[in-house]
Amino acid sequence: MKSTKIMLAVIATILITWCVMGSIGWMLSSNASYRECMTHGGTLMLMIVFGWIPAAIVGADLNIKLRGY
């Protein structure tokens, strides 16, 4: 059960990070839609390079917190 909680938290963090990066791109663009910003190559490249960092931090913290279970 511990691994399932960590996996769900990591997946949720990755999705939230992706939405935040897409939202930033959408707010900074002048004529692109939100959907275009979410699937743009730059957003996807940022997710590959930086998107895993918040998820790794959340997963490690949750692993330490749930160590006794």
C-alpha positions in Angstrom: 0.0 0.0 0.0 2.9 2.3 0.7 4.3 2.0 -2.8 0.8 2.7 -4.3 0.5 5.9 -2.3 4.0 7.0 -3.4 3.3 6.1 -7.1 0.0 8.1 -7.0 1.6 11.1 -5.4 4.5 11.1 -8.0 2.0 10.8 -10.9 -0.1 13.6 -9.5 2.9 15.8 -9.1 4.1 15.1 -12.7 0.6 16.0 -14.0 0.4 19.2 -11.9 3.9 20.2 -13.0 2.9 19.7 -16.6 -0.3 21.8 -16.2 1.7 24.6 -14.5 4.3 24.7 -17.3 1.6 24.7 -19.9 -0.3 27.5 -18.1 2.9 29.6 -17.9 3.4 29.1 -21.6 -0.2 29.9 -22.3 -0.1 33.1 -20.3 3.1 34.3 -21.9 1.9 33.6 -25.5 -0.1 36.0 -27.5 -2.2 33.8 -29.7 -1.7 30.2 -28.7 -4.5 28.1 -27.1 -3.9 26.2 -23.9 -4.0 22.9 -25.7 -1.3 24.0 -28.1 0.9 25.1 -25.2 0.4 21.8 -23.4 1.5 19.8 -26.4 4.2 22.1 -27.7 7.6 20.6 -28.1 9.2 23.2 -25.8 6.8 22.3 -23.0 7.4 18.6 -23.5 11.2 19.1 -23.5 11.0 21.1 -20.3 9.0 18.2 -18.8 11.7 15.7 -19.8 14.5 17.9 -18.4 12.9 19.5 -15.3 9.5 17.9 -14.8 10.8 14.9 -12.9 12.5 16.9 -10.2 9.4 18.0 -8.2 8.0 14.4 -8.5 11.3 12.9 -7.2 11.3 15.3 -4.2 7.7 14.5 -3.4 8.3 10.7 -3.7 11.4 10.8 -1.5 9.7 12.9 1.2 6.6 10.6 1.2 8.9 7.6 1.4 10.6 9.0 4.5 7.2 9.9 6.0 5.7 6.4 5.4 8.9 4.5 6.5 7.2 3.1 9.6 4.4 1.5 7.6 
